[in-house]
Amino acid sequence: MSWSPALWFHGLAGSGRSATVGAAAALPGTPSRVVTRTVTGLAGLAALLIAVALPVTYFSAARYRMLGALEASATLHAAEIAELVRRNPAFWEFDRLQITVSRGRDPEERRRVFSSDGRLVMEAAAEEELFWPVLSHEAPVVVDGEEMGVAEAARSLRGPLATTGLVALASTALAGLIFAVLRVLPLRLLNQALARASFLAAHDLLTGLPNRALFADRLGQVLAMARREAEPMAVLCLDLDRFKEVNDTLGHAAGDRLLKVVSARLSATLRDSDTLARLGGDEFAIIQPRARQPEAADALARRLIAALEEPVDLDGHQASVGVSIGIAMADRYGQADPMQLMRDADLALYKAKESGRGGYRFFAPEMNRKLQERRALEADLRVALAQGGFRLFYQPQINLDTGAVTGAEALLRWERPGVGNVPPDRFITVAEETGLIGPIGTWALHQACREAATWPAHLTVAVNVSPVQFRQAGLYEAVVAALKSSGLDPGRLELEITEGVLLNDTDDTLATLRRLRDVGVRIAMDDFGTGYSSLGYLQKFPFDKVKIDRSFIRHLGSDRSAEAIVRAVVGMSHALGVHTIAEGVETHAQADMLQVEGCQDVQGYLFGKPMPAESFAALFRQPAPPPTA
């Protein structure tokens, strides 16, 4: 990954007094009183419904069944009495006569017959006396349309009531059990869910380490403790080296396993009082409290680097990663702001990666000054891009055989207000790191095409394309748009790329280069011979031109190996049908040697320094300039 100082910590600003408080406040580990009361109330309501509904429902059903049976019995008995009266019309005329039957058809039922004036005429008693409460039903005795009396059937409700009491006891016990289950189980599950959510809010899901928010909270706590106890503490920012290579080549699943192994190894080097957090991606951070500083931080950094020296086995693939570390310290009085402390550690990490991987650096105030300068440079670059502060200078390219100007290389120039001319190597890197190289490169393409379109038709213009610009989307479209808007013949545009363009995503890169070639744009390999795979790339893609790097030209005449390399490059280019040009030619001897070896074109101070577009236009309005002494 690419690092920029103090990048990650800005998300911690305003995180509050405590991330355990911050994370746990939003997702508490225990339910609130309102939640507890709600769950208890719902459980109690469910238990009450069960305790009341079951016995009431049972008794109502039993009473309904008994009432139905009594209705049927009374109706049947009334019909029997009516038939008896038809056969014996004098049935009602026996004054003061009462017929008692010792046992009826149902031993638990009492049946009686009353005359129309309410006199008991006949009774079939139950086997036992009917105890209160008694449920009864009367049916009229009708003879030839005249109501002669009523027949009554009655039973005791004591049996159903006793059974209902047992049902009530059982339902009460069941209701108590349900209340306990409905209250305890949901609260327990809720507790577990909230505890899990609280953990996830404060920890990294992959490694289980504290996350950015929890780390910020602990940093604040440790600084407060340092102030209280007058003890120094240190913060270490870590960034894994070569992690992206593992992720890209072996896949994200392998990258995740690697992060778990790395987390375990880093944790093994720490004390219980130290805090290791994963901030995201391959970024980690450590808080080291209560230790003798800076000796303890120095020793810990060495242990951390040593812990990752051994390769990690990932399904048979040996992945070697290292770690770069930046260290910042708060004094024994804890006089430091958490945000500033992390910025300092991040700056130190940035410097450690600049110095070479697998090392560590302590923060120094000088780093902060350089950071401010870099930020100011970035701000001025944005202003220059918005307000047209860039210019293109052109360095002539000369044919050695004829001495004629064949074209020019467009070179970016920036006159920074209050500073003056800034060399490209001072601001191109910043533009690449901040993403500004894309719009700057697009501007350069359009400007170069627009100015070259005013030159004679045989002159070409070479424009450098940064590897970062090439990886950004839209390069092909930007080239086509620049050609279309300027009217420049595509064959007059030459794009110079370095080997860095071809290092990553080679297939996609070659596909883009072929699309540009299909349009008619010429492709040149810049700084040829300085990389490890230059010859291999000549096999993969038919470059139109090879530019021999100035580092070889500089030593012509004094270093036989440089002469041999130049001779080999020129000879190989001729065999492949590729044009050659040498840059950095500053002496007649160098030009003569290049001509003898067969190099076609050259550029350098010997033939002309980079110049404004107006000065370059004047060159081809007059005879070609002789080489200057």
C-alpha positions, 0 to 999 in steps of 0.5 A, a space after each residue: 500500500 502507499 502511505 501518506 503521513 497522518 492518514 488514518 487517525 483523522 477518523 478518531 477525532 471527536 471519538 469521545 472520552 471512551 471508545 469502550 464507552 463510545 462503542 458500548 454506549 451505542 450497543 450496551 452489554 446489558 439491556 436497559 431498564 425499559 427493555 427489562 420491564 417490557 420483557 418482564 411485563 410481556 412474560 407476566 401477561 403471557 403467564 397470567 393469560 395461561 393461569 386464568 384462561 385454562 381453568 376458565 375455559 375448562 369450567 365453561 366447557 364442562 358447564 356447557 356440556 352439563 347444561 346440554 345433557 340436562 336440557 336433553 334429559 329434561 326434554 325427554 322426561 317432559 315428553 314421557 310425562 306428557 305421554 303418561 298424561 294422555 293415557 291417564 288424564 287424571 294424572 294431575 288430579 291426585 291431590 297431595 300425591 307425590 311419587 318418589 323414585 329411589 333411583 333414576 336413569 343417571 345416578 348423578 342426576 335428579 329429575 322432578 315433575 311439577 304441576 302447573 301450580 308448582 306442586 311437586 308431582 314426581 321426583 327421581 332422586 340422585 344416588 347422592 344428595 346434590 351439593 351446591 352449586 346445582 345446575 338445572 334445566 326445565 322443560 314444559 310438559 305439553 298435552 294437546 297444546 296445553 302446558 300441564 306442568 314442567 319437568 326438571 333435570 338437575 346435577 351438581 357442579 361440585 365435580 367440575 368445580 373440583 376438576 377445575 381447581 386441579 386444572 387451575 393449580 396445574 395452569 398456575 404451575 405452567 404459567 410460572 414456568 412459562 413466565 420464568 422461561 419467557 423472562 429469563 431466556 429472551 433476556 439471556 439471548 438479548 444479553 448474548 446478542 448485545 455482548 456480541 454486537 458490543 464486541 464487534 463494534 470494538 474489535 476487528 472481525 478477522 483477527 479479533 484484535 481491538 479496532 480503531 475506535 477501541 484503540 483510540 479509547 485505550 490511547 486516551 486512557 493510557 495518556 491519562 494514566 501517564 499524566 497521573 503516574 508520571 510515566 512515559 509511554 510509546 505508540 508504534 504504528 506498523 505497516 506490513 511489507 509486501 502484503 499486497 503482493 501476497 494478496 494479489 498473487 495468492 488471493 484474498 483468502 490467503 491474505 486473510 490467513 496471513 493477517 491472522 498469523 501475523 496478528 498472533 506473532 505480533 501478540 506473542 511479543 507483547 506484554 499483557 499491559 500492551 495493546 495491539 490493534 488492527 486499524 484496517 488492511 495491513 495496518 496495526 498499532 501498539 500502545 506500550 505503557 509503563 515502560 522505560 523509554 525509549 529503550 523499551 520501544 526500541 527493543 519492542 520494535 526489534 522483536 516485532 521485526 524479528 517475529 515476522 522474519 520467518 516465512 508463513 506457509 499458506 497452503 504450500 506457498 511460502 509468503 515472506 512479509 516484513 514490517 515497517 514501524 514508526 514510533 512516537 512517545 509521550 513524556 512522563 507527564 503525558 503531555 501529548 494529544 492522542 491525535 497528534 501522537 498518532 500523527 507523529 507515529 505515522 510520520 515516523 512510519 512514513 520515513 521508515 518506509 522511505 528509508 527501506 522496508 523492514 526498519 523502524 524510525 522514531 519521530 523527530 520534529 524535523 519530520 513534521 516540518 517536512 510534512 507541512 512542506 509536502 502539504 503546502 506543495 500539494 496545495 500549490 499543485 492543485 492551484 497550479 492545475 486549476 489556474 494553468 500554472 504548468 508549462 511545457 518545455 521541449 527538448 529537440 531530438 536530432 537525427 545523427 546522420 542528417 543533423 535535422 530536428 526530428 521531433 521533441 520531448 515534452 517536459 513539464 515545468 512549474 514556476 511555483 509562486 514565491 519559490 521559482 522553478 521547481 524541478 519535476 523530480 520534486 513534485 512528480 512524486 507528490 502528484 503521483 501519491 496524491 492522484 494529481 498525476 492523472 489530471 496533470 498528465 491529461 493536461 500535458 497530453 492536450 497541450 503537447 498535441 495542441 502545440 505540436 499540431 502547429 509544427 511541420 508535419 514531419 516533427 513528432 512530440 514525445 510525452 511521458 506517461 507515469 506508471 501511476 497515470 497509466 494504471 488510472 482509468 481513462 488513459 486511452 480515452 484521454 489520448 484519443 480526446 487530445 488527438 481529436 481536439 488538436 487535429 494532430 496526426 496520431 503517428 506524430 504522437 509518441 508515448 514514452 513509458 518506463 518499465 514500471 508501467 509493465 510491472 503490474 497487470 501486464 496483460 491489461 497493460 499490454 492490451 491498452 498499449 495495443 489499443 493505442 498502437 491501433 490508433 496509430 500512436 507510437 510507443 517508446 520504452 524510456 530509460 531502457 536498460 535500467 530495469 530487470 526485465 527490459 529485454 523480456 518486455 521487448 519480446 512481449 510488445 513491439 515498441 516503436 522506439 527504445 530510449 537508451 538511459 542517460 546513465 549509460 551515455 554519461 560513461 561512454 569513453 570512460 567505461 567499457 561496460 557502458 560502451 558494450 551495453 550501448 552497442 548491444 542495445 543498438 544492435 538488438 534494436 536493429 535486429 528487432 526493427 526498433 528505432 533507437 534514441 539516446 538521451 543525455 548526450 552532452 559531448 561530441 565524443 558521445 555523439 560520435 560513438 553513438 553514430 558509429 554504433 548505429 544509434 539513429 537519434 539523440 537528445 541532450 544539452 549538446 544539441 539543445 536544452 529544454 526550451 519554451 514552445 516559442 523557442 522550439 518553433 523557431 528551430 525549424 524555421 531556420 537551418 538545423 543548429 550545429 552541435 554546440 561546444 
